[in-house]
Amino acid sequence: MAKKEEWRLERDSMGEIRVPADKYWGAQSERSIENFRIGTEKMPPEVIRAFAYLKKSAAQANEALEKLDKKRCQTIGKVCDEILKGKLDGNFPLAVWQTGSGTQSNMNVNEVIAHRGNEMAGEALLHPNDHVNMSQSSNDTFPTAMHIAAVWELEKHLLPSLDELVAAFKKLEKANKGIVTTGRTHLQDAVPVAFSQEISGWRTMLERNRQEIKAAEKGLLELALGGTAVGTGLNAPKGFDKKVAGFIAKNTGFPFVTAPNKFHALTSLDDMVFAHGALKALAANLMKMANDVRWLASGPRDGLGEITIPANEPGSSIMPGKVNPTQCEAVTMVAVQVMGNDAAIGFAASQGNFQLNVFLPVTIYNFLQSVRLLGDVMESFRKNCVVGIKANKEKMAHNLHNSLMLVTALSPYIGYDKCAQVAKLAFKDNVSLKEAVLKLGFMEEKEFDKVFHPEKMV
């Protein structure tokens, strides 16, 4: 029995090179694998999916403009559909740390489509450059794939998780109506607040973040495709940019349009920076919420202990019965990562030279990681923490009535300066505000009881 060949020879403009026989990529992909053995980070699958939509749409636009025949267009489309269904997974192994324009990943997709398409057709029907890459350049395809992947993941992964977390907070807000607790500013006691009001603050943060993300999507919906190498549209037929954007919109279901200025679209990453800024704002708000929850749940006896959170797993390998706010910790770690990603994206965007920015792979890698992590951690936080938050009414009431800042309710009756004296005396002698007021002779007992109602201070 003949031994199955492990390799096949592929050729490009630089000569011959061996490629694994069971893979569909070609010479340029193989050279990238050999020349960039850097790290473990591979081009995200979301980018490959975006390229599949892009290549299918480009073939359709080229056919509509009578540049590509129907058979080649349909074959390219069939292979792209296989990519979208995951049937060709394992054929896109290139490292993130490659050429900064993403040229090799563009060619990786071109080669896979061409080889698989020729296998389907039973003939040498497709050339990776001449047909699959027709009317395109890596310089306009990769930024386009970045935008497609970014919008897709925001809409399909992040926003659904955000919406469900908002809904969970709305439910929690409603369930805690009427519970009054201690407000805190500067980590010090402040005037009372309804627990539902505190929750509404968390909810509104997320609702504002959603508005910011949607606003940022406007720039991401503009595509560089049609600018080709430097923005002039060289080798692309007239009208290709608008035609291909229309097909991308139809194929993805999102309202993509061609960018009005291709020179800007190729050299600037400001749309990615702006959109990731919205993700950083979300990360900052999630950090604040998670910290609030773990502070309020601290204890359970020697901390604030005003809420309880679900006990999902043992909290210590040495202290039996210990429960830790692990979901909150996961949220805060993700927030830190997103903030780091934002710095990387900002630096990358600042490095565009002349007609092209060559920090594209690192930008989309960090952007998609942020989207993925935020979407995942919001879902985890909701399911494993937020829905199980319970108010400790007794502890809240105790802390509320023990707060010295309730003296603020007396300010309209005895004035700011006298109130300050009351608070200081109560703290110094470890007595109640009522006892301090009576001791200082600022009010009669009946008068104090008439005006002092902490639960009405919200």
Steps between C-alpha positions, in 0.01 A plus 500: 500500500646833396583743775280809497694813418541736798604798292432661164701763316350846459644786301486878525710787364783402736518137389395160633414406857360190668146521643315237708308283255183498707471880519353745250737790555776584254852631476452844654319358801777243550768769482314696767486192725874448462603864530283606795534239771408758762277438800190284517248762385338410168286714272157501670232282339271805500737663249496191278119498506503869403733419210258231381221756481738744331627259234152373417373856468798608290438213259133600473594864436756399238242284324244780510758733344583236236855445625451141617304218338207333674669162553798650681274728705282210610799280583656772714164544674468128573843485662423811704182333621709201611729734693199660669370156600837407653571225246845637420615570855866411541601666175563845647801455733686830456636694794371839605861614503551516123507780247324801647269537201359148542610415144584139583162434660328650195705265282435208735127545437556550126709182474258287700204618291689442174625150589170383644312658209719321247441174685125561480516587130737220410716743303738793544216750506614750763825689553540651850610840369337529160152382600450478877685828560357673192447878541656481846822559691601373842516867592125547461379146575654466844358829638166398352513158666587675828186712482279207401635287786469785750136579416403133486646424844360813660152420373501123536704453817547809713172692477280195574698434820482867593123509444447194717707653780292819479185290525639321807571832671149624415355192668727545802407868519130416508546227761674739741256792492448651844831387653703794630872467560802715578638712222878523483731757343881503531458155666340688790141500627270736313126571497253213441421355161245243389667176404291506181646843423851362538414216262349748254838669482660173390223440248528845347877464462441199277222672305730796430778261395262343251422840350873576472575168328218553250627851428848361436364242258425772246868529406547123500222463243714689246722270293839561338441247221540663161801706599738217396868573566517867603143626485484587130306186403761388245393178317147512641217575254296815538224456755658191656522662845128573526400175334710282731387687811143430396569128467678493836200668660266248338711197592565600862171670581673815626475841325857531375583778254809601310727748676471844336876556516716193436824681579371548854363144516838343418728712714291573809374276780302769677171310460652205684643730768166673550307173516747344741476814711134409550611151603746653745217710646297182544798331666538796738133483598515123548806546720309750717192274524700190587692691767174636646354151518802344668528787750131474588535122534822520702508306823265331538530605867803725522442703183205703375289188447206699360439255217562132444618352171483140378753254641614334178810316615727463808698816553805363671718191506576554869202685651189277500170667414659811352318655203666755274356749247662314211264625230582857598869417479455359149321819395777721634774292333320525166467875551875529555569300182263718296669815630837355397359413158379857464852629554636259237234604248567868564873455445435295185271765355762769551751317281347537154756615244401673179230292321478199733491402863698178553382412851180333384526142635591609852214751498226256402644227723472726805164643395342158456651371823339790685161432339526128572608546862244769580216301347602183683561664837171692498317174436693325778452790743127505431440126530735429789472815710253777414186286486584364846568829681291528817468802724582445868222726626594469868863596438397786272259634764763471773766683296248762390390594853861491619617751238613838630415665168131471580563820686460670161123467550528741794687769310184692394396519869822568696747602225817352352740600780287355779450182299877467471528528879235230541680258265837555666359451850310186399818355350721604794269364770368209293139604551205543265428822316189544711700473821756749370230751395330479840832522687592816310150640554442579135153335481231353721435126478152542346635745244783260408263204460272707279764593243747209515387226257793343310274292274346820363834654408515325161 
